[in-house]
């Protein structure tokens, strides 16, 4: 599967900033606790206190940036192997992608359904005629899953993949975000679907 050429440096920068903001928010309680402990320490002088707080802020900023960079690398690898467009929307809890088969022709819908339902990651599959299928998908090694559906348009030769994250997922690099995009990449790669356009979230 070809790498997606539409992932620009600007898009990666926006994604990195979004991941950094998420990581910083998750790490802030620990940093704030450390600063409060320093403030309550009567043995510290004001210069030492200022240095301690500055050090805590620096560790918080750099540490969260490292986590964000790891998340971007993981998301980029997922997107590259699936052909999906990568942007800051990858962190969205809902992912909607309009896909088309890489191998169009007679029976492509049946092939996509068969590939999807044969995966060990899928469960609670419910089909609604030939046009729609609902399921749960495990993007990681744990039991956490996302809700998903596929809507087939035989005339246009497209599939609308709609995924929604549930609570309790670890997400990419522990950010608790990005699980739906990871699942979209897994499904697109498994079913040999590619993305001509990304539908609005």
C-alpha positions as CSV (number, residue, x, y, z in Angstrom):
1,X,0.0,0.0,0.0
2,X,1.4,3.4,-1.0
3,X,2.3,6.0,1.5
4,X,-0.2,8.9,1.6
5,X,1.5,11.9,-0.1
6,X,-1.0,14.4,1.3
7,X,0.5,14.4,4.8
8,X,2.3,17.7,4.7
9,X,4.8,19.2,7.1
10,X,2.2,21.8,8.1
11,X,-0.3,19.1,8.9
12,X,2.3,17.2,11.0
13,X,3.1,20.4,12.9
14,X,-0.5,21.1,13.7
15,X,-0.9,17.5,14.8
16,X,2.2,17.7,17.0
17,X,0.8,20.9,18.7
18,X,-2.5,19.2,19.3
19,X,-0.8,16.1,20.8
20,X,1.4,18.4,22.9
21,X,-1.5,20.2,24.3
22,X,-3.2,16.9,25.2
23,X,-0.1,15.5,26.8
24,X,0.6,18.7,28.7
25,X,-3.0,18.7,30.0
26,X,-2.6,15.1,31.3
27,X,0.8,15.8,32.9
28,X,-0.3,19.1,34.5
29,X,-1.7,17.6,37.7
30,X,1.6,16.0,38.5
31,X,3.5,19.2,37.8
32,X,1.1,21.3,39.8
33,X,1.3,18.9,42.8
34,X,5.1,19.1,42.7
35,X,5.0,22.9,42.7
36,X,2.5,23.0,45.6
37,X,4.8,20.7,47.6
38,X,7.7,23.0,46.9
39,X,5.7,26.0,48.0
40,X,4.8,24.3,51.3
41,X,8.4,23.4,52.0
42,X,9.5,25.9,54.7
43,X,13.1,24.9,54.4
44,X,13.4,26.3,50.8
45,X,14.7,29.8,50.2
46,X,13.0,32.0,47.6
47,X,15.8,31.5,45.0
48,X,15.7,27.7,45.6
49,X,12.0,27.7,45.3
50,X,12.0,29.7,42.1
51,X,14.6,27.3,40.6
52,X,12.6,24.3,41.7
53,X,9.4,25.6,40.1
54,X,11.3,26.5,36.9
55,X,12.8,23.0,36.8
56,X,9.4,21.4,37.2
57,X,7.9,23.5,34.4
58,X,10.8,22.6,32.1
59,X,10.5,18.9,32.8
60,X,6.7,19.1,32.3
61,X,7.1,20.9,29.0
62,X,9.8,18.7,27.6
63,X,8.3,15.5,28.9
64,X,4.9,16.2,27.4
65,X,6.6,17.2,24.1
66,X,8.4,13.9,23.9
67,X,5.1,12.0,24.5
68,X,3.5,14.1,21.8
69,X,6.3,13.4,19.3
70,X,5.9,9.6,20.0
71,X,2.2,9.9,19.4
72,X,2.7,11.7,16.1
73,X,5.2,9.0,14.9
74,X,2.8,6.2,15.8
75,X,-0.1,8.0,14.0
76,X,2.0,8.8,11.0
77,X,3.1,5.1,10.7
78,X,-0.6,4.0,10.9
79,X,-1.6,6.5,8.3
80,X,1.2,5.6,6.0
81,X,0.4,1.9,6.0
82,X,-3.3,2.5,5.4
83,X,-3.3,5.5,3.0
84,X,-5.6,7.6,5.2
85,X,-5.1,11.4,5.3
86,X,-3.3,12.4,8.6
87,X,-4.1,15.7,10.3
88,X,-4.9,17.1,13.7
89,X,-8.4,15.5,13.2
90,X,-6.7,12.1,13.9
91,X,-7.2,12.9,17.6
92,X,-11.0,13.3,17.2
93,X,-13.1,10.8,19.2
94,X,-15.2,10.3,16.1
95,X,-13.7,9.4,12.7
96,X,-15.7,9.5,9.5
97,X,-13.9,8.5,6.3
98,X,-15.3,8.1,2.8
99,X,-13.4,5.2,1.3
100,X,-13.3,3.3,-1.9
101,X,-12.1,-0.2,-2.8
102,X,-8.6,-0.5,-4.1
103,X,-9.8,-3.5,-6.1
104,X,-13.1,-2.4,-7.5
105,X,-15.3,-4.8,-9.5
106,X,-18.0,-7.3,-9.0
107,X,-18.4,-8.6,-5.5
108,X,-16.2,-5.9,-3.8
109,X,-18.8,-5.2,-1.1
110,X,-19.0,-8.9,-0.2
111,X,-15.2,-9.0,-0.1
112,X,-15.0,-6.0,2.3
113,X,-17.6,-7.5,4.6
114,X,-15.9,-10.9,4.6
115,X,-12.5,-9.3,5.4
116,X,-14.0,-7.2,8.2
117,X,-16.0,-9.9,9.9
118,X,-13.1,-12.4,9.7
119,X,-10.8,-10.2,11.9
120,X,-10.2,-11.2,15.5
121,X,-10.6,-7.5,16.4
122,X,-14.2,-7.3,15.5
123,X,-17.2,-8.5,17.5
124,X,-21.0,-7.8,18.0
125,X,-21.5,-7.6,14.2
126,X,-25.0,-6.6,13.1
127,X,-25.8,-6.3,9.4
128,X,-28.7,-4.2,8.0
129,X,-29.3,-5.5,4.6
130,X,-26.6,-5.1,1.9
131,X,-26.0,-1.4,2.6
132,X,-25.0,-1.2,6.2
133,X,-23.1,-3.1,8.9
134,X,-22.5,-2.2,12.5
135,X,-19.8,-3.6,14.8
136,X,-17.4,-3.1,17.7
137,X,-13.6,-3.0,17.0
138,X,-10.7,-3.5,19.3
139,X,-7.8,-1.2,18.1
140,X,-5.4,-2.3,20.9
141,X,-4.4,-5.4,22.7
142,X,-6.9,-4.9,25.6
143,X,-10.6,-5.2,25.7
144,X,-11.3,-1.5,24.9
145,X,-13.2,-1.0,21.7
146,X,-14.8,1.6,19.4
147,X,-18.2,1.6,17.9
148,X,-18.2,1.3,14.2
149,X,-20.4,1.2,11.1
150,X,-19.9,0.8,7.3
151,X,-22.4,2.2,4.9
152,X,-22.1,1.0,1.3
153,X,-23.0,3.1,-1.7
154,X,-23.0,0.6,-4.6
155,X,-23.7,3.4,-7.2
156,X,-20.8,5.6,-6.2
157,X,-18.6,2.7,-5.3
158,X,-17.8,4.1,-1.9
159,X,-18.0,3.1,1.8
160,X,-18.6,5.5,4.7
161,X,-16.6,4.3,7.7
162,X,-17.9,5.8,10.9
163,X,-16.1,5.1,14.2
164,X,-16.6,6.5,17.7
165,X,-14.4,6.1,20.7
166,X,-15.6,4.8,24.1
167,X,-14.4,5.8,27.5
168,X,-11.4,3.9,29.0
169,X,-9.3,3.6,25.9
170,X,-5.6,4.3,26.3
171,X,-5.3,5.9,22.9
172,X,-2.0,6.5,21.1
173,X,1.1,6.8,23.3
174,X,-1.2,6.9,26.4
175,X,-2.9,10.2,25.3
176,X,-6.4,8.6,25.6
177,X,-7.0,10.0,22.1
178,X,-6.5,8.7,18.6
179,X,-8.0,5.2,19.1
180,X,-10.7,5.8,16.5
181,X,-8.2,6.9,13.9
182,X,-6.0,3.9,14.7
183,X,-9.0,1.7,14.2
184,X,-9.8,3.4,10.9
185,X,-6.3,2.7,9.7
186,X,-6.5,-0.9,10.7
187,X,-9.8,-1.4,9.0
188,X,-8.8,0.4,5.8
189,X,-5.7,-1.7,5.5
190,X,-7.5,-5.0,6.3
191,X,-10.3,-4.4,3.8
192,X,-8.1,-2.8,1.1
193,X,-10.0,0.4,1.2
194,X,-8.4,3.8,0.4
195,X,-9.4,7.4,1.1
196,X,-10.2,9.7,-1.8
197,X,-11.7,12.2,0.7
198,X,-12.1,12.5,4.5
199,X,-15.7,13.3,5.5
200,X,-16.3,16.0,8.1
201,X,-16.2,14.8,11.7
